[in-house]
Amino acid sequence: MKIVAKSTKKILDTKIPVFHQIKSTYQDNHTGIILLPDGKEIKTPVLWYGLSIVESVEFQKNVYSKGNVKAFLSNVYDLLFQDKKGKRATLIEEFTKQGMPHKLDSGGFQLMKANIAKDSKTKKKIKNHLTPEIVFNKQRDVGCDVAIQLDVPLSPNSTKKEQKEAIDTTIRNFKELLKLNRDNHHPLNIMPVAHGYSEEMINYCIEQYEELLDDIPIIGIGSLVPMVKSIKGTNKIGGKWTFVKNLIYLRKRLPNTMIHAFGIGGTMSYLAFYCGIDSLDSNGWIQKSAYGVIQLPGISDRFLFKKPHNRPYLMANRMYKRNGRKKIVNEIKMFMNCNCPECKPFQQNPDQKQAWIKKQAYFDKDGEEGRMIRAIHNVYVFNQELELITSAIENGTLNKFIEDRLSLGTYMKLFYYARYLKNGEIQKARNLRNNKKNGQKKLDILKDYFK
């Protein structure tokens, strides 16, 4: 494959190692390689798995190995303030020796949460502090393949002025990181981060980076979680509709750039990849396994048995009624056909009814053993889906693949909305969004601050 170099004079002047992206192979979607200066290659699309602050070192080594994890991430905040026993440091060292790509975030999101939290014992506010220099020094000492500047995530409940100040601080921290990186004998591979709840805000960030770099070979987009989670302020910023619109805008604005989306996992990852994102990270594998949840392709969270909370559990004849379609799905059969290391042994039992009973009990075990079994399965499923997404991009069948995966869920309108936007059918997209049952308040595009 032919490599398209993204080097420019400004990038070389700042001594930022240059990223390369392989050709585009499908409308607004890419497969490619991030080629690092030391010769290491990171294939895209890629999913970076976050290290757990709860599970043991051996637990995570097992899950990453059996689940076929290709890349991982950590953050400076955790390494400085939470990793008292060096668990994550041990994992970073081991995974790095294995050649697994490592993205080291600043921990700006964790810092933001800590600043509004209180210590559970003293009830006093936590006073941890980060600066661009502190973050840079830790990233340099640990070593990583991709480094993220100290950014300031946005809150949907902040004023327009506060959001503008947060974005300007993120840009200013990037400039400071460039200065620090110039004097480093082994420069970091830096990924600039953009934040925004509108196209105008995102474009404002991009223009600031273009002044510094001229061309942007790689970028991350943050502050997405409030759009996809039902929290206070989600409706103010347009929720999932804005999530889709902003990602497609970013892809069209930077057609040849490798784009990473922070904090997106689960079903939303299908939409994110469809909108043109090349890279995602998620800690969802940790929480879902702890809750007793297992994952299946195109199926939302399922429990092994009917539980007192009455949340969905695996059924042999679940009736789906979505978007004018009716379909009976045998979820148990789907689960029994899984080829992950934890599931495959049960396929060898000729009595599948008996195998199902044993498998239920096996996957529903308590404690660390049960969490590990479920985590290996869930991570394996995620990675298998990523391989199928990659193939669909290369074969030009991504549209059909994503539609099939979302056809049984609640996100089909968002999928059609994304498709209209990708095809430039703006009026159809507006009509679809305006005709939804629960209307959203119009998003203030902050023209006064982002021109």
Buried (B, 14 or more C-beta within 10 A) or exposed (E): EEEEEBBBEBBEEBEBBBBBBBEBBBEBBBBBBBBBEEEEEBBBBBBBBBBBEEBEBEBBBBBBEBBBBBBBBBBBBBBBBBBEEEBBBBBBEBBBEEEBBBBBBBBBBBBBEBEEEEEEEEEEEBEEEBEBBBBBBBBBEBBBBBBBBBBBBBBBEBEBEEBBBBBBBBBBBBBBBBEBBEEEEEBBBBBBBBBBBBBBBBBBBBEBBEEBBEBBBBBBBBBBBBBBEEEEBBBBBBBBBBBBBBBBBBBBBBEBBBBBBBBBBBBBBBBBBBBBBBBBBBBBBBEBBBEBBBBBBBBBBBBBEEEEEEBBBBBEEBEBEBBEEEEEBBBBEBBBEBEBBBBEEBBEBEEBEEBBEBBBEBBBBEEEEBBBBBBBBBBBBBBBBBEBBBEBBBEEBBBEBBBEBBBBBEBBBBBBBBBBBBEEBEEBBEEBBEEEEEEBEEBEEBEEBBE
